[in-house]
Amino acid sequence: MTSRLPAKARIIPAEPDQYGLGRNLTATILRLSRHAAALCFLSAVVFIVMTALEFFYFRQLSGGLPSLDMRIFGFTPDEGMAWLTALGRRGGEIILVWHYLTFDLLFPVLLSVTLVSLILATGRRLKAFRGLTAQMQSIFAVVLVLPYTLADYAQNLALARLLSDFLSANPDSLSFASSLIVTKFALFAVPVIVIAAFWLAGQKRQA
């Protein structure tokens, strides 16, 4: 007498969730709005430290000349060379280490995350923005801020190269660095204007 064993069910491997990563990233970005106040505080602290170093230390090294990345409207090649010459090799190394390889390595991404959080926090006070899907809200915020982030790091790389290798300083490289600085500030203004517009629209809606 033979016994019949139940047939084993066919095991179908689970398909990977193609959208899980995207959903997790979207959720992470959207959660930034909850921490907008803390991010603003951290950004302010780092900015204050960087500003203190600029006015109380770096300008002593350069004979009172402002750092190139503080010049919103850029600089001429002659002005750039005057700053590098005033710093000398030792001053250039100090700024390279205590600015571009420390605080300004962190600050652009910290400020970018703060801007994203503020866009989401102020935007969600508006019915039209809340009507967007979660993914569209996160994409909107990131797309507004990312160009500034890239421009800021590109500018940092350009200036760090000038400080680490004075022989690379010529009219072309200095003009390029100047254009990156102007671009950085212009792109930074875009999310700031949007945040201000969202905030004002939210205030009018509450009135």
C-alpha positions as CSV (number, residue, x, y, z in Angstrom):
1,M,0.0,0.0,0.0
2,T,1.5,3.2,-1.1
3,S,0.9,6.6,0.7
4,R,0.4,9.7,-1.2
5,L,2.3,12.7,0.0
6,P,0.8,16.1,-0.6
7,A,2.5,17.9,-3.5
8,K,4.8,20.7,-2.5
9,A,3.5,24.1,-3.4
10,R,5.5,25.8,-6.0
11,I,7.6,28.5,-4.4
12,I,7.6,31.7,-6.3
13,P,10.4,34.1,-5.4
14,A,9.2,37.5,-4.2
15,E,9.8,40.2,-6.7
16,P,11.9,43.0,-5.4
17,D,10.0,46.2,-4.6
18,Q,11.1,48.5,-7.4
19,Y,9.5,51.5,-5.7
20,G,10.5,50.8,-2.1
21,L,13.7,52.9,-2.3
22,G,11.9,55.8,-3.9
23,R,9.1,55.7,-1.3
24,N,11.6,55.6,1.5
25,L,13.6,58.5,0.1
26,T,10.4,60.5,-0.4
27,A,9.3,59.8,3.1
28,T,12.8,60.8,4.4
29,I,12.7,64.1,2.5
30,L,9.2,64.9,3.7
31,R,10.1,64.3,7.3
32,L,12.6,67.1,7.1
33,S,9.8,69.6,7.5
34,R,9.3,68.4,11.1
35,H,12.9,69.4,11.9
36,A,13.0,72.8,10.1
37,A,13.5,74.7,13.3
38,A,16.4,72.5,14.5
39,L,18.0,72.7,11.0
40,C,17.7,76.4,11.0
41,F,19.4,76.6,14.4
42,L,22.3,74.3,13.3
43,S,22.8,76.3,10.0
44,A,22.8,79.5,12.0
45,V,25.4,78.2,14.4
46,V,27.7,77.0,11.7
47,F,27.3,80.3,9.7
48,I,28.1,82.4,12.8
49,V,31.3,80.4,13.4
50,M,32.3,80.8,9.8
51,T,31.6,84.5,9.9
52,A,33.6,84.9,13.1
53,L,36.5,83.1,11.5
54,E,36.2,85.4,8.4
55,F,36.2,88.7,10.3
56,F,38.4,87.9,13.2
57,Y,41.0,85.6,11.6
58,F,41.0,85.3,7.9
59,R,40.9,89.0,7.2
60,Q,43.9,89.5,9.4
61,L,45.7,87.0,7.2
62,S,44.7,88.9,4.1
63,G,45.4,92.4,5.3
64,G,41.7,93.2,5.6
65,L,40.6,91.9,2.2
66,P,37.4,89.9,2.2
67,S,37.5,86.3,1.2
68,L,36.6,85.7,-2.4
69,D,33.6,83.6,-1.7
70,M,32.1,86.4,0.4
71,R,31.9,88.7,-2.7
72,I,28.3,88.3,-3.9
73,F,29.0,90.1,-7.2
74,G,32.2,88.3,-7.9
75,F,35.7,89.8,-8.4
76,T,38.1,90.8,-11.1
77,P,41.2,88.7,-11.8
78,D,43.4,91.5,-10.3
79,E,41.3,91.5,-7.1
80,G,41.6,87.7,-6.9
81,M,45.4,87.9,-7.3
82,A,45.6,90.6,-4.7
83,W,43.8,88.4,-2.2
84,L,46.0,85.4,-2.9
85,T,49.2,87.5,-2.8
86,A,48.2,89.1,0.5
87,L,47.5,85.6,2.1
88,G,50.7,84.1,0.9
89,R,51.2,80.3,1.0
90,R,50.8,80.0,4.8
91,G,47.6,82.1,4.9
92,G,46.2,80.1,1.9
93,E,46.9,76.8,3.7
94,I,45.2,78.0,6.9
95,I,42.0,79.1,5.0
96,L,42.1,75.9,3.0
97,V,42.2,73.7,6.2
98,W,40.0,75.8,8.5
99,H,37.4,76.7,5.9
100,Y,37.1,74.6,2.8
101,L,38.2,71.3,4.4
102,T,36.1,71.7,7.6
103,F,33.2,74.1,8.0
104,D,32.5,74.8,4.3
105,L,32.7,71.1,3.6
106,L,29.6,70.7,5.7
107,F,27.8,74.0,5.4
108,P,26.4,73.7,1.8
109,V,24.7,70.4,2.4
110,L,23.4,71.5,5.8
111,L,22.0,74.7,4.3
112,S,20.5,72.8,1.4
113,V,18.7,70.4,3.7
114,T,17.5,73.4,5.8
115,L,16.1,75.0,2.6
116,V,14.4,71.8,1.6
117,S,12.8,71.6,5.0
118,L,11.6,75.2,4.9
119,I,10.1,74.8,1.4
120,L,8.1,71.8,2.6
121,A,7.1,73.4,5.9
122,T,5.9,76.6,4.3
123,G,4.4,74.9,1.3
124,R,2.3,72.6,3.3
125,R,0.4,75.5,4.6
126,L,-1.0,76.0,1.1
127,K,-3.9,74.0,-0.2
128,A,-2.4,73.8,-3.7
129,F,0.9,72.4,-2.5
130,R,-0.7,69.9,-0.1
131,G,-2.7,68.7,-3.2
132,L,0.5,67.5,-4.8
133,T,1.6,63.9,-4.3
134,A,4.2,63.3,-1.6
135,Q,6.7,62.4,-4.4
136,M,6.0,65.7,-6.3
137,Q,6.4,67.7,-3.1
138,S,9.8,66.2,-2.4
139,I,10.9,66.5,-6.0
140,F,9.8,70.2,-6.1
141,A,11.8,71.0,-3.0
142,V,15.0,69.2,-4.1
143,V,14.9,70.5,-7.6
144,L,14.8,74.1,-6.3
145,V,17.7,73.6,-4.0
146,L,20.0,71.1,-5.7
147,P,21.4,73.6,-8.3
148,Y,22.6,75.9,-5.5
149,T,24.2,72.9,-3.7
150,L,26.2,71.9,-6.8
151,A,27.2,75.4,-7.6
152,D,28.4,76.0,-4.0
153,Y,30.6,72.8,-4.0
154,A,31.9,73.7,-7.5
155,Q,32.9,77.1,-6.2
156,N,34.6,75.6,-3.2
157,L,36.6,73.2,-5.4
158,A,37.7,76.1,-7.7
159,L,38.8,78.3,-4.7
160,A,40.5,75.3,-2.9
161,R,42.5,74.6,-6.0
162,L,43.7,78.2,-6.2
163,L,44.7,78.1,-2.5
164,S,46.5,74.8,-2.8
165,D,48.3,75.6,-6.0
166,F,49.0,79.3,-6.5
167,L,50.5,78.6,-9.9
168,S,47.0,77.7,-11.1
169,A,45.9,81.2,-10.5
170,N,45.5,83.0,-13.9
171,P,42.9,85.3,-15.4
172,D,40.9,82.4,-16.7
173,S,40.8,80.4,-13.5
174,L,40.1,83.4,-11.4
175,S,37.3,84.6,-13.8
176,F,35.8,81.1,-13.7
177,A,35.9,81.0,-9.8
178,S,34.2,84.5,-9.8
179,S,31.4,83.3,-12.1
180,L,30.8,80.3,-9.8
181,I,30.4,82.6,-6.8
182,V,27.9,84.8,-8.6
183,T,26.0,81.7,-9.8
184,K,26.0,80.3,-6.3
185,F,24.4,83.4,-4.8
186,A,21.9,83.7,-7.7
187,L,20.8,80.0,-7.3
188,F,20.6,80.4,-3.5
189,A,18.2,83.3,-4.0
190,V,15.7,81.0,-5.8
191,P,14.6,78.8,-2.9
192,V,14.8,81.8,-0.5
193,I,12.3,83.7,-2.7
194,V,10.0,80.6,-2.9
195,I,10.1,80.2,0.8
196,A,9.3,83.8,1.4
197,A,6.4,83.6,-1.2
198,F,5.0,80.5,0.5
199,W,5.2,82.1,3.9
200,L,3.5,85.3,2.8
201,A,0.8,83.3,1.0
202,G,0.3,81.2,4.2
203,Q,0.0,84.4,6.3
204,K,-2.6,85.8,3.9
205,R,-4.6,82.6,4.1
206,Q,-4.7,82.7,7.9
207,A,-5.7,86.3,8.0
